[in-house]
Amino acid sequence: MSGIERTPGVCGGDACIAGTRIPVWVLEGFRRLGWTEAQILASYPTRGASELATGGAFVVAHGPEIDEAIRINETA
């Protein structure tokens, strides 16, 4: 998916926002905690709303993968 990268050795190979070390599962985790888009963007001031939308589209397309990444990282 355009705007999403997987790089071996970076963030465990998890899907990240392109050009960053921000895993999609982290952004989705914030959403599930009830964070607004504005709150997420305030935490990542160099990122934009379009990147959050790209991450959201990835979650829709790869939900089980994101669910598993969140589960693994919550128990770690």
PyMOL CGO cylinders between C-alpha atoms (Angstrom):
from pymol import cmd
from pymol.cgo import CYLINDER

trace = [
    CYLINDER, 0.00, 0.00, 0.00, 1.33, 3.41, -0.92, 0.3, 1, 1, 1, 1, 1, 1,
    CYLINDER, 1.33, 3.41, -0.92, 2.44, 5.39, 2.11, 0.3, 1, 1, 1, 1, 1, 1,
    CYLINDER, 2.44, 5.39, 2.11, 3.18, 2.28, 4.19, 0.3, 1, 1, 1, 1, 1, 1,
    CYLINDER, 3.18, 2.28, 4.19, 6.57, 0.60, 4.39, 0.3, 1, 1, 1, 1, 1, 1,
    CYLINDER, 6.57, 0.60, 4.39, 7.97, -2.57, 5.92, 0.3, 1, 1, 1, 1, 1, 1,
    CYLINDER, 7.97, -2.57, 5.92, 11.71, -2.52, 6.42, 0.3, 1, 1, 1, 1, 1, 1,
    CYLINDER, 11.71, -2.52, 6.42, 13.51, -5.55, 7.85, 0.3, 1, 1, 1, 1, 1, 1,
    CYLINDER, 13.51, -5.55, 7.85, 15.21, -4.54, 11.09, 0.3, 1, 1, 1, 1, 1, 1,
    CYLINDER, 15.21, -4.54, 11.09, 13.06, -1.44, 11.57, 0.3, 1, 1, 1, 1, 1, 1,
    CYLINDER, 13.06, -1.44, 11.57, 10.32, -1.73, 14.18, 0.3, 1, 1, 1, 1, 1, 1,
    CYLINDER, 10.32, -1.73, 14.18, 10.45, -5.50, 13.90, 0.3, 1, 1, 1, 1, 1, 1,
    CYLINDER, 10.45, -5.50, 13.90, 9.43, -5.32, 10.25, 0.3, 1, 1, 1, 1, 1, 1,
    CYLINDER, 9.43, -5.32, 10.25, 5.99, -4.01, 11.22, 0.3, 1, 1, 1, 1, 1, 1,
    CYLINDER, 5.99, -4.01, 11.22, 4.08, -1.82, 8.77, 0.3, 1, 1, 1, 1, 1, 1,
    CYLINDER, 4.08, -1.82, 8.77, 5.07, 1.81, 9.37, 0.3, 1, 1, 1, 1, 1, 1,
    CYLINDER, 5.07, 1.81, 9.37, 4.12, 5.17, 7.95, 0.3, 1, 1, 1, 1, 1, 1,
    CYLINDER, 4.12, 5.17, 7.95, 6.51, 5.63, 5.01, 0.3, 1, 1, 1, 1, 1, 1,
    CYLINDER, 6.51, 5.63, 5.01, 9.76, 7.34, 5.89, 0.3, 1, 1, 1, 1, 1, 1,
    CYLINDER, 9.76, 7.34, 5.89, 9.19, 6.99, 9.63, 0.3, 1, 1, 1, 1, 1, 1,
    CYLINDER, 9.19, 6.99, 9.63, 9.54, 4.54, 12.48, 0.3, 1, 1, 1, 1, 1, 1,
    CYLINDER, 9.54, 4.54, 12.48, 5.88, 4.96, 13.42, 0.3, 1, 1, 1, 1, 1, 1,
    CYLINDER, 5.88, 4.96, 13.42, 4.15, 1.58, 13.30, 0.3, 1, 1, 1, 1, 1, 1,
    CYLINDER, 4.15, 1.58, 13.30, 0.57, 1.58, 12.07, 0.3, 1, 1, 1, 1, 1, 1,
    CYLINDER, 0.57, 1.58, 12.07, -0.41, -0.52, 15.10, 0.3, 1, 1, 1, 1, 1, 1,
    CYLINDER, -0.41, -0.52, 15.10, 0.73, 2.30, 17.42, 0.3, 1, 1, 1, 1, 1, 1,
    CYLINDER, 0.73, 2.30, 17.42, -1.54, 4.82, 15.71, 0.3, 1, 1, 1, 1, 1, 1,
    CYLINDER, -1.54, 4.82, 15.71, -4.45, 2.36, 15.80, 0.3, 1, 1, 1, 1, 1, 1,
    CYLINDER, -4.45, 2.36, 15.80, -3.73, 1.70, 19.47, 0.3, 1, 1, 1, 1, 1, 1,
    CYLINDER, -3.73, 1.70, 19.47, -4.14, 5.40, 20.19, 0.3, 1, 1, 1, 1, 1, 1,
    CYLINDER, -4.14, 5.40, 20.19, -7.43, 5.43, 18.28, 0.3, 1, 1, 1, 1, 1, 1,
    CYLINDER, -7.43, 5.43, 18.28, -8.68, 2.48, 20.30, 0.3, 1, 1, 1, 1, 1, 1,
    CYLINDER, -8.68, 2.48, 20.30, -7.81, 4.34, 23.49, 0.3, 1, 1, 1, 1, 1, 1,
    CYLINDER, -7.81, 4.34, 23.49, -10.09, 7.14, 22.34, 0.3, 1, 1, 1, 1, 1, 1,
    CYLINDER, -10.09, 7.14, 22.34, -7.50, 9.62, 21.13, 0.3, 1, 1, 1, 1, 1, 1,
    CYLINDER, -7.50, 9.62, 21.13, -8.73, 12.09, 18.54, 0.3, 1, 1, 1, 1, 1, 1,
    CYLINDER, -8.73, 12.09, 18.54, -6.91, 12.74, 15.31, 0.3, 1, 1, 1, 1, 1, 1,
    CYLINDER, -6.91, 12.74, 15.31, -5.84, 16.12, 16.73, 0.3, 1, 1, 1, 1, 1, 1,
    CYLINDER, -5.84, 16.12, 16.73, -4.32, 14.43, 19.80, 0.3, 1, 1, 1, 1, 1, 1,
    CYLINDER, -4.32, 14.43, 19.80, -2.41, 11.95, 17.67, 0.3, 1, 1, 1, 1, 1, 1,
    CYLINDER, -2.41, 11.95, 17.67, -1.13, 14.67, 15.36, 0.3, 1, 1, 1, 1, 1, 1,
    CYLINDER, -1.13, 14.67, 15.36, -0.05, 16.75, 18.37, 0.3, 1, 1, 1, 1, 1, 1,
    CYLINDER, -0.05, 16.75, 18.37, 2.10, 13.80, 19.46, 0.3, 1, 1, 1, 1, 1, 1,
    CYLINDER, 2.10, 13.80, 19.46, 3.64, 13.59, 15.97, 0.3, 1, 1, 1, 1, 1, 1,
    CYLINDER, 3.64, 13.59, 15.97, 3.84, 17.26, 14.88, 0.3, 1, 1, 1, 1, 1, 1,
    CYLINDER, 3.84, 17.26, 14.88, 5.84, 16.50, 11.73, 0.3, 1, 1, 1, 1, 1, 1,
    CYLINDER, 5.84, 16.50, 11.73, 3.15, 14.13, 10.43, 0.3, 1, 1, 1, 1, 1, 1,
    CYLINDER, 3.15, 14.13, 10.43, -0.07, 15.02, 8.63, 0.3, 1, 1, 1, 1, 1, 1,
    CYLINDER, -0.07, 15.02, 8.63, -3.69, 14.01, 8.53, 0.3, 1, 1, 1, 1, 1, 1,
    CYLINDER, -3.69, 14.01, 8.53, -3.18, 12.24, 5.21, 0.3, 1, 1, 1, 1, 1, 1,
    CYLINDER, -3.18, 12.24, 5.21, -0.68, 9.90, 6.85, 0.3, 1, 1, 1, 1, 1, 1,
    CYLINDER, -0.68, 9.90, 6.85, -3.21, 9.06, 9.56, 0.3, 1, 1, 1, 1, 1, 1,
    CYLINDER, -3.21, 9.06, 9.56, -5.77, 8.36, 6.85, 0.3, 1, 1, 1, 1, 1, 1,
    CYLINDER, -5.77, 8.36, 6.85, -3.30, 6.08, 5.07, 0.3, 1, 1, 1, 1, 1, 1,
    CYLINDER, -3.30, 6.08, 5.07, -2.67, 4.24, 8.33, 0.3, 1, 1, 1, 1, 1, 1,
    CYLINDER, -2.67, 4.24, 8.33, -6.42, 3.92, 8.89, 0.3, 1, 1, 1, 1, 1, 1,
    CYLINDER, -6.42, 3.92, 8.89, -6.91, 2.47, 5.42, 0.3, 1, 1, 1, 1, 1, 1,
    CYLINDER, -6.91, 2.47, 5.42, -4.14, -0.04, 6.13, 0.3, 1, 1, 1, 1, 1, 1,
    CYLINDER, -4.14, -0.04, 6.13, -5.91, -1.08, 9.34, 0.3, 1, 1, 1, 1, 1, 1,
    CYLINDER, -5.91, -1.08, 9.34, -9.13, -1.69, 7.41, 0.3, 1, 1, 1, 1, 1, 1,
    CYLINDER, -9.13, -1.69, 7.41, -7.29, -3.78, 4.83, 0.3, 1, 1, 1, 1, 1, 1,
    CYLINDER, -7.29, -3.78, 4.83, -5.10, -5.67, 7.33, 0.3, 1, 1, 1, 1, 1, 1,
    CYLINDER, -5.10, -5.67, 7.33, -7.16, -5.74, 10.52, 0.3, 1, 1, 1, 1, 1, 1,
    CYLINDER, -7.16, -5.74, 10.52, -6.10, -9.15, 11.85, 0.3, 1, 1, 1, 1, 1, 1,
    CYLINDER, -6.10, -9.15, 11.85, -2.42, -8.27, 11.43, 0.3, 1, 1, 1, 1, 1, 1,
    CYLINDER, -2.42, -8.27, 11.43, -2.86, -5.00, 13.34, 0.3, 1, 1, 1, 1, 1, 1,
    CYLINDER, -2.86, -5.00, 13.34, -4.94, -6.70, 16.05, 0.3, 1, 1, 1, 1, 1, 1,
    CYLINDER, -4.94, -6.70, 16.05, -2.16, -9.25, 16.54, 0.3, 1, 1, 1, 1, 1, 1,
    CYLINDER, -2.16, -9.25, 16.54, 0.58, -6.59, 16.66, 0.3, 1, 1, 1, 1, 1, 1,
    CYLINDER, 0.58, -6.59, 16.66, -1.36, -4.67, 19.30, 0.3, 1, 1, 1, 1, 1, 1,
    CYLINDER, -1.36, -4.67, 19.30, -1.94, -7.85, 21.31, 0.3, 1, 1, 1, 1, 1, 1,
    CYLINDER, -1.94, -7.85, 21.31, 1.73, -8.84, 21.19, 0.3, 1, 1, 1, 1, 1, 1,
    CYLINDER, 1.73, -8.84, 21.19, 2.94, -5.40, 22.18, 0.3, 1, 1, 1, 1, 1, 1,
    CYLINDER, 2.94, -5.40, 22.18, 0.43, -5.00, 25.00, 0.3, 1, 1, 1, 1, 1, 1,
    CYLINDER, 0.43, -5.00, 25.00, 1.65, -8.20, 26.62, 0.3, 1, 1, 1, 1, 1, 1,
    CYLINDER, 1.65, -8.20, 26.62, 5.37, -7.50, 26.05, 0.3, 1, 1, 1, 1, 1, 1,
]
cmd.load_cgo(trace, "trace")
